[in-house]
Amino acid sequence: MNSVFSLLNVNPGLKLSVRSMSKKLGIKKKEVFFLCFKDNRIRRVSGVEVGSNKYNMSVFTIDPR
């Protein structure tokens, strides 16, 4: 199972950056990015959702059901 998905699945709706996920999981940021884009259940957060107007962000989440 995807370790990033299992981390985000504990708190659905929680928005975590690649850096914070890599620290919590103990893996490289490059690997976290790969796992986030590989899994269809994980989506990239827009800048408006986290209070920034940035277009591309390194923040991902899982939508609550």
URPEVEN-V981217 format. One record per residue. N is the residue number from 1. SS is DSSP state (A for helix, B for strand, O for the rest). OMEGA is omega in degrees with one decimal (NA if undefined). Layout:
n=[N:N]
ss=[SS:SS]
omega=[OMEGA:OMEGA]
//
This chain:
n=[1:2:3:4:5:6:7:8:9:10:11:12:13:14:15:16:17:18:19:20:21:22:23:24:25:26:27:28:29:30:31:32:33:34:35:36:37:38:39:40:41:42:43:44:45:46:47:48:49:50:51:52:53:54:55:56:57:58:59:60:61:62:63:64:65]
ss=[O:O:A:A:A:A:A:A:A:A:O:O:O:O:O:B:B:A:A:A:A:A:A:A:A:O:O:O:A:A:A:A:A:A:A:A:A:A:O:O:O:O:B:B:O:O:A:A:A:A:O:O:O:O:O:O:O:O:B:B:B:O:O:O:O]
omega=[-179.7:-177.6:177.9:178.1:179.9:176.6:-179.8:-178.5:177.4:177.8:179.3:-177.5:177.3:-178.6:-177.9:177.3:179.7:-178.5:-179.5:177.4:-179.6:176.9:-178.0:-177.0:-179.5:177.3:-177.3:178.2:178.9:178.9:178.3:177.1:-180.0:-178.3:178.5:-179.0:-179.4:-176.0:-178.5:-177.9:179.7:179.7:178.5:-177.3:174.6:-176.9:-179.0:-177.1:-177.3:175.1:178.4:176.6:178.7:-176.9:178.4:178.6:177.6:-178.7:-176.6:179.3:171.5:179.4:176.6:-176.5:NA]
//
